[in-house]
Amino acid sequence: MAKFSQKDIYFKDNDMAVFGTDHDSAMFWDGTDDELCITTTVSGVDPIADYHLATKYYVDSQVTTSGDSAGYFDAYDGSGGT
């Protein structure tokens, strides 16, 4: 697993960070679509800070239906916000 400390990573067109052997997983910048691409599944854990990624399971478990027939959802923020 890659770990970056104390530095930022900057990608230009055609730049790629490769993880594993034989390009098992990679991150690269697609300048055509102006987006960061990742060639493997990204997984995570329950977030504990605002900037953490959240798993689909975590988000689904935090969302409840509001009882509205249109299917709107209410989310609960345990920090006291909404």
N, C-alpha and C positions, 0 to 999 in steps of 0.2 A: 504494500500500500504506500502511496506517495504521501509525503507530509511536507508542507511548505511553511517555513518559519521566517519571520522578519522581513520578507520581501514580497512584492507584488509580482504577478505573472502578467505579461502583456503578450497578446497574440496579434500578429499581422496576418494578412492573407497567406494561406498555404503553410502557416506555422502549426505545429502539432506537438502536444505532450503525449507520449505513449507510455502506457502502464502494462507491465507483464511482458511476455515474450511474444514474438510474431504479431505485434500490434493487437493483443487481446482486447485492450480498451484504450481509447484515446479521447482527448479533448482537442478541438480545433475551432478556429474562427472562420466562419463562412462569410466572406466579404460580400458575396453576391446577395445573400438574404440578410446580411447584417445581423448575424446571430451566433452565439456560442453553441457548438454541437458536441454532444457526448455520445459515444458509440456503444455504450453499455448501460445497464440498469443502474440508476442511482438510488440507493436505499438510505434510510435514516432511522432515527429514534424519535421518541416523543420530544418535542422542542421544549427547551427551558429558557430560551432567550428570544427576544423579538426577531433577531436576524437568522435564527435556525430554520432549516427546511423542515417540513412536516410530512409524515407519511400519509398516504390516502386513508389508511385505517384510522389514524389519529384524527384527521379532519372529519371523517364520517362519524366517528364516535362523539365528536363535540357538537355536531349539527343536529338540531331537532326540528321537526316540522312545527310551524306556528299554528296549525289548525286551520289555516287559510286554504280554501278549496283550490286556489290557483297553484298551490305547491310551493309557496315561499318558505324560506328557512330562517330560523333565528339561530344565531351562534352565541355561545356563552363564553365570556372572558373572565376567568377566575381572578384576575387582578382587580376587578371592580369596575372595569370599563365595559363597553358594549361593542 
